[in-house]
């Protein structure tokens, strides 16, 4: 599936970029070694379809979007505390 193709259905769990979707995008939608892949007990990961849909609808994720998501989730704050 190429980036210009939408999934057959627009039903997706992600309606905007999430940290998980950005991580998948950065990995090139390669499931090997992905934490999400380890959580899936049956079936196939659908994150690639979601990422392709997000790229088509919103464009590539930006560093600013990722930084905001990390701050909102508390990941950036805990990261700062560890370096101090």
C-alpha positions, 0 to 999 in steps of 0.5 A, spaced: 500 500 500 502 506 498 502 513 501 497 516 496 492 510 497 486 510 503 484 504 506 478 501 503 474 503 510 475 510 513 474 507 520 480 508 524 482 508 531 486 515 530 482 521 527 489 525 529 496 524 530 498 520 536 504 518 539 503 511 537 502 513 530 508 517 529 512 512 532 509 507 527 510 513 521 518 514 523 519 506 523 516 506 516 510 502 518 515 496 520 512 492 525 518 488 527 520 490 534 514 494 535 511 495 542 504 495 539 505 488 535 507 485 542 500 487 544 496 484 539 494 477 540 490 475 534 489 478 527 494 483 524 496 490 526 492 495 523 496 501 525 499 502 518 492 503 515 491 508 520 498 512 518 497 512 511 490 515 512 493 520 517 498 522 512 493 522 506 488 526 510 493 531 515 500 530 511 506 528 515 507 529 522 511 534 525 516 535 530 512 540 534 506 535 534 510 530 537 513 535 542 506 537 544 503 530 544 509 528 549 508 534 553 500 533 554 502 525 555 507 527 561 512 523 557 516 530 556 516 532 563 518 525 566 524 525 561 526 532 563 526 530 571 531 524 569 536 528 566 536 533 572 
